[in-house]
Amino acid sequence: MHLYIAYKNYSSWSLRPWLALKVAGITFDETLLPFAHSDGLDKLAAQYDIPAQVPVLVDEEHVIWDSLAIMEYVAESYPDSHLWPQDKWLRALARSAAAEMHSGFMSLRSECPMNCRSQKSKVVTPEIQADLDRLQVIWEHFAAMDKPEGDFLCGQFSIVDAMYAPVMWRISGYGLEVSADFDKWIAAMKNLPAMQEWLAAAQQEEWVMEGYEAMGD
Ligand SMILES: N[C@@H](CCC(=O)N[C@@H](CS)C(=O)NCC(=O)O)C(=O)O
């Protein structure tokens, strides 16, 4: 199984399946395609007739080209990894929140791009505040559920944590605040050896995306 990703410092969609695979202990090969600095991603896209976007998973002759689709495929292929919670109601909530992340949080995503190695401040616009308030409400939904012990959204780590992983860097990297529960989740996420491995690699990278670096106040 081969996962194609981009910059560990900036590529939020790459982080999601990479983290899920790592936390689940699944062996995979990875190739980093720095799309603003090389044509590797364009070549991959042309080879498989897919959009020039990461992440992409290639398993045998099959290609999967979307972060959530990749994680669904991995969860199905490795049921013992329990990448979704066992309980069907908790799983339904986790899937709803994962889907909301996939298609929402536009202000947070556009105004506070993931930049793992930077620490900035950000004036909170009403649009950003609305996204922060929504995060708090989502965390309250999970807090109200019956679930296994643990500080992740479903107790134990699952795909919904992976989907929100870049948000963790956005909140901590731009000095934003959500709630005490959210801070507990940030601590658990930062404590994951896989997250530390990702951060160490992001800190080593020399590519700079000026547009991303210019964000923040
Ligand atoms: N729907 C895609 C979105 C992927 C996406 O937007 N990836 C960005 C990197 S984080 C990308 O590949 N950008 C390529 C470019 O801007 O040229 C997914 O969830 O996997």
The ligand as an SDF file (V2000), in Angstrom:
LIG
                    3D

 20 19  0  0  0  0  0  0  0  0999 V2000
  -10.9220   16.2630   -1.4790 N   0  0  0  0  0  0  0  0  0  0  0  0
   -9.6010   16.1610   -1.1990 C   0  0  0  0  0  0  0  0  0  0  0  0
   -8.9650   17.5210   -0.9460 C   0  0  0  0  0  0  0  0  0  0  0  0
   -7.5030   17.3980   -1.0990 C   0  0  0  0  0  0  0  0  0  0  0  0
   -6.7590   18.7100   -1.2200 C   0  0  0  0  0  0  0  0  0  0  0  0
   -7.3430   19.8130   -1.3260 O   0  0  0  0  0  0  0  0  0  0  0  0
   -5.4250   18.5770   -1.1950 N   0  0  0  0  0  0  0  0  0  0  0  0
   -4.5380   19.7210   -1.3920 C   0  0  0  0  0  0  0  0  0  0  0  0
   -3.3630   19.6490   -0.4200 C   0  0  0  0  0  0  0  0  0  0  0  0
   -3.7820   19.7420    1.2890 S   0  0  0  0  0  0  0  0  0  0  0  0
   -3.8540   19.6010   -2.7390 C   0  0  0  0  0  0  0  0  0  0  0  0
   -3.5490   18.5100   -3.1620 O   0  0  0  0  0  0  0  0  0  0  0  0
   -3.5510   20.7030   -3.3960 N   0  0  0  0  0  0  0  0  0  0  0  0
   -2.8500   20.6400   -4.6440 C   0  0  0  0  0  0  0  0  0  0  0  0
   -2.6640   21.9860   -5.2640 C   0  0  0  0  0  0  0  0  0  0  0  0
   -3.1130   22.9610   -4.6740 O   0  0  0  0  0  0  0  0  0  0  0  0
   -2.0290   22.0380   -6.3280 O   0  0  0  0  0  0  0  0  0  0  0  0
   -9.3990   15.2040   -0.0150 C   0  0  0  0  0  0  0  0  0  0  0  0
  -10.1240   15.2710    0.9670 O   0  0  0  0  0  0  0  0  0  0  0  0
   -8.5130   14.3590   -0.1180 O   0  0  0  0  0  0  0  0  0  0  0  0
  1  2  1  0
  2  3  1  0
  2 18  1  0
  3  4  1  0
  4  5  1  0
  5  6  2  0
  5  7  1  0
  7  8  1  0
  8  9  1  0
  8 11  1  0
  9 10  1  0
 11 12  2  0
 11 13  1  0
 13 14  1  0
 14 15  1  0
 15 16  2  0
 15 17  1  0
 18 19  2  0
 18 20  1  0
M  END
$$$$
